[in-house]
């Protein structure tokens, strides 16, 4: 399962960072919200190794800002 952090502007003009639809942080600027969203995603991915995505949601489209994927499975080499 992938955790999704979404950055979007509220009607009030503030920028919201939410996690899977749950509001977390509000900022006055998009840059601050994007920075915090990416930082939160890196922390979650770093601690759990789970897949995490950060996206900027606008009225017209959604823009992928970051994707932290699950680590690749480690292959064991066996001598022949």
Secondary structure, DSSP 8 states (H G I E B T S, - for coil): --EEEEEEE-TTS-EEEEETTEEEEEESSHHHHHHHHHHHHHHHHHHH---EEEEEE-SS-EEEEEEE------------
